[in-house]
Amino acid sequence: MDKKISVKVCLGTTCFVMGSANLQELIEMVPKKYGEKVEVSGVPCLGLCSIDWEFSKAPYVKVDDDVVKEATVEKVLKAIDDKLAIQNKQ
């Protein structure tokens, strides 16, 4: 069986203020669309904006080990689709 894809939505203050609140709909949407293939969770902080605070690209989402900067629902769904396409080719 394929490994589950892990999606982590950063809910830290900066990401939340910069729009991750809108990404919470992924928590309901993703299981309906992908079933058991993808696991979504909100995390307190990914620590990514502290690396480059001045040029922060919040909100951040991690899809497995890939970071989605300035994340939107559409960008995250595309990242999931890309991962699934790669899995399906293997």
MODELLER restraints for C-alpha pairs under 7 A, 6 or more apart:
rsr = mdl.restraints
at = mdl.atoms
rsr.add(forms.Gaussian(group=physical.xy_distance, feature=features.Distance(at['CA:4:A'], at['CA:37:A']), mean=5.01, stdev=0.5))
rsr.add(forms.Gaussian(group=physical.xy_distance, feature=features.Distance(at['CA:4:A'], at['CA:38:A']), mean=5.30, stdev=0.5))
rsr.add(forms.Gaussian(group=physical.xy_distance, feature=features.Distance(at['CA:4:A'], at['CA:39:A']), mean=6.61, stdev=0.5))
rsr.add(forms.Gaussian(group=physical.xy_distance, feature=features.Distance(at['CA:5:A'], at['CA:37:A']), mean=6.29, stdev=0.5))
rsr.add(forms.Gaussian(group=physical.xy_distance, feature=features.Distance(at['CA:5:A'], at['CA:38:A']), mean=4.62, stdev=0.5))
rsr.add(forms.Gaussian(group=physical.xy_distance, feature=features.Distance(at['CA:5:A'], at['CA:39:A']), mean=6.08, stdev=0.5))
rsr.add(forms.Gaussian(group=physical.xy_distance, feature=features.Distance(at['CA:5:A'], at['CA:63:A']), mean=6.96, stdev=0.5))
rsr.add(forms.Gaussian(group=physical.xy_distance, feature=features.Distance(at['CA:5:A'], at['CA:64:A']), mean=5.97, stdev=0.5))
rsr.add(forms.Gaussian(group=physical.xy_distance, feature=features.Distance(at['CA:6:A'], at['CA:38:A']), mean=6.01, stdev=0.5))
rsr.add(forms.Gaussian(group=physical.xy_distance, feature=features.Distance(at['CA:6:A'], at['CA:39:A']), mean=5.00, stdev=0.5))
rsr.add(forms.Gaussian(group=physical.xy_distance, feature=features.Distance(at['CA:6:A'], at['CA:40:A']), mean=6.17, stdev=0.5))
rsr.add(forms.Gaussian(group=physical.xy_distance, feature=features.Distance(at['CA:6:A'], at['CA:63:A']), mean=5.75, stdev=0.5))
rsr.add(forms.Gaussian(group=physical.xy_distance, feature=features.Distance(at['CA:6:A'], at['CA:64:A']), mean=4.98, stdev=0.5))
rsr.add(forms.Gaussian(group=physical.xy_distance, feature=features.Distance(at['CA:7:A'], at['CA:39:A']), mean=5.98, stdev=0.5))
rsr.add(forms.Gaussian(group=physical.xy_distance, feature=features.Distance(at['CA:7:A'], at['CA:40:A']), mean=4.64, stdev=0.5))
rsr.add(forms.Gaussian(group=physical.xy_distance, feature=features.Distance(at['CA:7:A'], at['CA:41:A']), mean=6.35, stdev=0.5))
rsr.add(forms.Gaussian(group=physical.xy_distance, feature=features.Distance(at['CA:7:A'], at['CA:61:A']), mean=6.99, stdev=0.5))
rsr.add(forms.Gaussian(group=physical.xy_distance, feature=features.Distance(at['CA:7:A'], at['CA:62:A']), mean=5.63, stdev=0.5))
rsr.add(forms.Gaussian(group=physical.xy_distance, feature=features.Distance(at['CA:7:A'], at['CA:63:A']), mean=4.56, stdev=0.5))
rsr.add(forms.Gaussian(group=physical.xy_distance, feature=features.Distance(at['CA:7:A'], at['CA:64:A']), mean=6.25, stdev=0.5))
rsr.add(forms.Gaussian(group=physical.xy_distance, feature=features.Distance(at['CA:8:A'], at['CA:40:A']), mean=5.95, stdev=0.5))
rsr.add(forms.Gaussian(group=physical.xy_distance, feature=features.Distance(at['CA:8:A'], at['CA:41:A']), mean=5.13, stdev=0.5))
rsr.add(forms.Gaussian(group=physical.xy_distance, feature=features.Distance(at['CA:8:A'], at['CA:42:A']), mean=5.67, stdev=0.5))
rsr.add(forms.Gaussian(group=physical.xy_distance, feature=features.Distance(at['CA:8:A'], at['CA:43:A']), mean=6.25, stdev=0.5))
rsr.add(forms.Gaussian(group=physical.xy_distance, feature=features.Distance(at['CA:8:A'], at['CA:61:A']), mean=5.58, stdev=0.5))
rsr.add(forms.Gaussian(group=physical.xy_distance, feature=features.Distance(at['CA:8:A'], at['CA:62:A']), mean=5.09, stdev=0.5))
rsr.add(forms.Gaussian(group=physical.xy_distance, feature=features.Distance(at['CA:8:A'], at['CA:63:A']), mean=6.60, stdev=0.5))
rsr.add(forms.Gaussian(group=physical.xy_distance, feature=features.Distance(at['CA:9:A'], at['CA:41:A']), mean=6.21, stdev=0.5))
rsr.add(forms.Gaussian(group=physical.xy_distance, feature=features.Distance(at['CA:9:A'], at['CA:42:A']), mean=4.67, stdev=0.5))
rsr.add(forms.Gaussian(group=physical.xy_distance, feature=features.Distance(at['CA:9:A'], at['CA:43:A']), mean=5.99, stdev=0.5))
rsr.add(forms.Gaussian(group=physical.xy_distance, feature=features.Distance(at['CA:9:A'], at['CA:60:A']), mean=6.75, stdev=0.5))
rsr.add(forms.Gaussian(group=physical.xy_distance, feature=features.Distance(at['CA:9:A'], at['CA:61:A']), mean=4.65, stdev=0.5))
rsr.add(forms.Gaussian(group=physical.xy_distance, feature=features.Distance(at['CA:9:A'], at['CA:62:A']), mean=6.71, stdev=0.5))
rsr.add(forms.Gaussian(group=physical.xy_distance, feature=features.Distance(at['CA:10:A'], at['CA:20:A']), mean=6.87, stdev=0.5))
rsr.add(forms.Gaussian(group=physical.xy_distance, feature=features.Distance(at['CA:10:A'], at['CA:42:A']), mean=5.98, stdev=0.5))
rsr.add(forms.Gaussian(group=physical.xy_distance, feature=features.Distance(at['CA:10:A'], at['CA:43:A']), mean=5.17, stdev=0.5))
rsr.add(forms.Gaussian(group=physical.xy_distance, feature=features.Distance(at['CA:10:A'], at['CA:44:A']), mean=6.20, stdev=0.5))
rsr.add(forms.Gaussian(group=physical.xy_distance, feature=features.Distance(at['CA:10:A'], at['CA:45:A']), mean=5.23, stdev=0.5))
rsr.add(forms.Gaussian(group=physical.xy_distance, feature=features.Distance(at['CA:10:A'], at['CA:46:A']), mean=5.77, stdev=0.5))
rsr.add(forms.Gaussian(group=physical.xy_distance, feature=features.Distance(at['CA:10:A'], at['CA:59:A']), mean=6.98, stdev=0.5))
rsr.add(forms.Gaussian(group=physical.xy_distance, feature=features.Distance(at['CA:10:A'], at['CA:60:A']), mean=5.85, stdev=0.5))
rsr.add(forms.Gaussian(group=physical.xy_distance, feature=features.Distance(at['CA:10:A'], at['CA:61:A']), mean=5.91, stdev=0.5))
rsr.add(forms.Gaussian(group=physical.xy_distance, feature=features.Distance(at['CA:11:A'], at['CA:20:A']), mean=6.31, stdev=0.5))
rsr.add(forms.Gaussian(group=physical.xy_distance, feature=features.Distance(at['CA:11:A'], at['CA:42:A']), mean=6.15, stdev=0.5))
rsr.add(forms.Gaussian(group=physical.xy_distance, feature=features.Distance(at['CA:11:A'], at['CA:43:A']), mean=5.77, stdev=0.5))
rsr.add(forms.Gaussian(group=physical.xy_distance, feature=features.Distance(at['CA:11:A'], at['CA:44:A']), mean=5.21, stdev=0.5))
rsr.add(forms.Gaussian(group=physical.xy_distance, feature=features.Distance(at['CA:11:A'], at['CA:45:A']), mean=5.96, stdev=0.5))
rsr.add(forms.Gaussian(group=physical.xy_distance, feature=features.Distance(at['CA:12:A'], at['CA:44:A']), mean=5.20, stdev=0.5))
rsr.add(forms.Gaussian(group=physical.xy_distance, feature=features.Distance(at['CA:12:A'], at['CA:45:A']), mean=4.53, stdev=0.5))
rsr.add(forms.Gaussian(group=physical.xy_distance, feature=features.Distance(at['CA:14:A'], at['CA:58:A']), mean=6.86, stdev=0.5))
rsr.add(forms.Gaussian(group=physical.xy_distance, feature=features.Distance(at['CA:15:A'], at['CA:58:A']), mean=5.04, stdev=0.5))
rsr.add(forms.Gaussian(group=physical.xy_distance, feature=features.Distance(at['CA:15:A'], at['CA:59:A']), mean=4.11, stdev=0.5))
rsr.add(forms.Gaussian(group=physical.xy_distance, feature=features.Distance(at['CA:15:A'], at['CA:60:A']), mean=6.52, stdev=0.5))
rsr.add(forms.Gaussian(group=physical.xy_distance, feature=features.Distance(at['CA:16:A'], at['CA:59:A']), mean=6.91, stdev=0.5))
rsr.add(forms.Gaussian(group=physical.xy_distance, feature=features.Distance(at['CA:18:A'], at['CA:58:A']), mean=5.92, stdev=0.5))
rsr.add(forms.Gaussian(group=physical.xy_distance, feature=features.Distance(at['CA:18:A'], at['CA:59:A']), mean=5.65, stdev=0.5))
rsr.add(forms.Gaussian(group=physical.xy_distance, feature=features.Distance(at['CA:19:A'], at['CA:59:A']), mean=5.97, stdev=0.5))
rsr.add(forms.Gaussian(group=physical.xy_distance, feature=features.Distance(at['CA:20:A'], at['CA:59:A']), mean=5.46, stdev=0.5))
rsr.add(forms.Gaussian(group=physical.xy_distance, feature=features.Distance(at['CA:23:A'], at['CA:72:A']), mean=6.70, stdev=0.5))
rsr.add(forms.Gaussian(group=physical.xy_distance, feature=features.Distance(at['CA:23:A'], at['CA:73:A']), mean=5.92, stdev=0.5))
rsr.add(forms.Gaussian(group=physical.xy_distance, feature=features.Distance(at['CA:26:A'], at['CA:73:A']), mean=6.80, stdev=0.5))
rsr.add(forms.Gaussian(group=physical.xy_distance, feature=features.Distance(at['CA:27:A'], at['CA:40:A']), mean=5.77, stdev=0.5))
rsr.add(forms.Gaussian(group=physical.xy_distance, feature=features.Distance(at['CA:27:A'], at['CA:41:A']), mean=6.73, stdev=0.5))
rsr.add(forms.Gaussian(group=physical.xy_distance, feature=features.Distance(at['CA:31:A'], at['CA:38:A']), mean=6.89, stdev=0.5))
rsr.add(forms.Gaussian(group=physical.xy_distance, feature=features.Distance(at['CA:49:A'], at['CA:56:A']), mean=5.24, stdev=0.5))
rsr.add(forms.Gaussian(group=physical.xy_distance, feature=features.Distance(at['CA:49:A'], at['CA:58:A']), mean=6.67, stdev=0.5))
rsr.add(forms.Gaussian(group=physical.xy_distance, feature=features.Distance(at['CA:57:A'], at['CA:69:A']), mean=5.35, stdev=0.5))
rsr.add(forms.Gaussian(group=physical.xy_distance, feature=features.Distance(at['CA:57:A'], at['CA:70:A']), mean=5.01, stdev=0.5))
rsr.add(forms.Gaussian(group=physical.xy_distance, feature=features.Distance(at['CA:58:A'], at['CA:69:A']), mean=6.18, stdev=0.5))
rsr.add(forms.Gaussian(group=physical.xy_distance, feature=features.Distance(at['CA:58:A'], at['CA:70:A']), mean=5.04, stdev=0.5))
rsr.add(forms.Gaussian(group=physical.xy_distance, feature=features.Distance(at['CA:59:A'], at['CA:69:A']), mean=6.41, stdev=0.5))
rsr.add(forms.Gaussian(group=physical.xy_distance, feature=features.Distance(at['CA:59:A'], at['CA:70:A']), mean=5.05, stdev=0.5))
rsr.add(forms.Gaussian(group=physical.xy_distance, feature=features.Distance(at['CA:59:A'], at['CA:71:A']), mean=5.49, stdev=0.5))
rsr.add(forms.Gaussian(group=physical.xy_distance, feature=features.Distance(at['CA:60:A'], at['CA:67:A']), mean=6.78, stdev=0.5))
rsr.add(forms.Gaussian(group=physical.xy_distance, feature=features.Distance(at['CA:60:A'], at['CA:68:A']), mean=5.69, stdev=0.5))
rsr.add(forms.Gaussian(group=physical.xy_distance, feature=features.Distance(at['CA:60:A'], at['CA:69:A']), mean=5.04, stdev=0.5))
rsr.add(forms.Gaussian(group=physical.xy_distance, feature=features.Distance(at['CA:60:A'], at['CA:70:A']), mean=6.12, stdev=0.5))
rsr.add(forms.Gaussian(group=physical.xy_distance, feature=features.Distance(at['CA:60:A'], at['CA:71:A']), mean=5.65, stdev=0.5))
rsr.add(forms.Gaussian(group=physical.xy_distance, feature=features.Distance(at['CA:61:A'], at['CA:67:A']), mean=5.91, stdev=0.5))
rsr.add(forms.Gaussian(group=physical.xy_distance, feature=features.Distance(at['CA:61:A'], at['CA:68:A']), mean=5.14, stdev=0.5))
rsr.add(forms.Gaussian(group=physical.xy_distance, feature=features.Distance(at['CA:61:A'], at['CA:69:A']), mean=6.93, stdev=0.5))
rsr.add(forms.Gaussian(group=physical.xy_distance, feature=features.Distance(at['CA:61:A'], at['CA:71:A']), mean=6.30, stdev=0.5))
rsr.add(forms.Gaussian(group=physical.xy_distance, feature=features.Distance(at['CA:62:A'], at['CA:68:A']), mean=6.02, stdev=0.5))
rsr.add(forms.Gaussian(group=physical.xy_distance, feature=features.Distance(at['CA:63:A'], at['CA:79:A']), mean=6.87, stdev=0.5))
rsr.add(forms.Gaussian(group=physical.xy_distance, feature=features.Distance(at['CA:63:A'], at['CA:80:A']), mean=6.86, stdev=0.5))
rsr.add(forms.Gaussian(group=physical.xy_distance, feature=features.Distance(at['CA:68:A'], at['CA:76:A']), mean=6.91, stdev=0.5))
